[in-house]
Each structure stands twice: as structure tokens, then as C-alpha cells.
Amino acid sequence: MASYHVRRQDRELTDAEALHSVLSRGRFVTISMCHDGEPYLVTLSYGWDEAGNALFSHVALEGRKLDAIAADPRVCATVILDGGYEQGACKHHYESVVFTGRMSLVEDLDEARAGMRVLMNHLENDPDAVWERNRLDNDAMFDRMRIVRLDIEQLTGKAGS
């Protein structure tokens, strides 16, 4: 895949800590895929595993996402933190990251459980309570959903104010 540079270098996020901060504060990732020569875009909630440099999401047992991942695991994705438009100043406050990587279906139950734990820890204020209430310690729960992993390969960012 060709590598492009941010045109407005004064807005580029180059520090790993700043890039990771966007991923840690974001809640939704928009992922672009290609399947049967057709573009496909999907937005998912996610959990970011900093140590593994990956995002985890849960999806349905079947569907277009899974078909697209099986056909071509390469994806491009973005996370945007929208700080809002400033009326009268012609300014939009934001931070965003764009990244490429590979998505895969998590087949191993222990990894699926760990991925779901990453997701809950990222999104929930009290992940243990949600884990218990939804009985996610029960292996049968993972028969009703799939966990996908997006391994980040290249990451760029930008901020504006």
C-alpha cells in the first residue's frame, strides 16, 4: 500500500503517546473493507489493547463483515474525537488517527474471552459488573457472538483547533 504524508504537517500527530491517546479515548472505529470488488464501510465499538497494538470488537455470527474479512483481511480504519465546530471562527476541533492493518476472526476461546475483556475495560466504567451481569464467564455466551481482532500495522494522526 502506498504511503502518504499529512499535507498540513503542523497538524500531524507524530508522537506515539498522542496517537495512542486518540485510540484510548475513542469509542468507535470506522473500518473500510473491500469484498467482491465493492467497497464496504462499517462502524464498530472497540476496545484497544495497547500492549498488543490491536483493537477488539464483537460482531454477529455471520454477515458481510465476516465475509469481507475472510476474502481480504486488509483494512483501513479511522477513529475520530470530535471536539466540535467553533461558530464564527471557521474552526473545527478534532483529533483523529487513520491506520491500516489486518482483521481476523478470533477462533480461540481464551483469546476471544481476553478480547471481550479488553472491549469491556475500554468502554465500561465498571467492567466487572457488566461482565457478571451479562454472564460473559459462561463459554456459551461466545456461541452467540464472534470476536474480531484488528492488528494495526501503520498509524498516522492529525489534530486541529
Secondary structure, DSSP 4 states (H G I P E B T S, - for coil): ------S-GGGEE-SHHHHHHHHHH--EEEEEEEETTEEEEEEEE-EEETTTTEEEEEE-SSSHHHHHHHH--EEEEEEEEEEEEETTTTEEEEEEEEEEEEEEE--SHHHHHHHHHHHHHHH-SSHHHHHHHTTTTSGGGGGS-EEEEEEEEEEEEEEE-
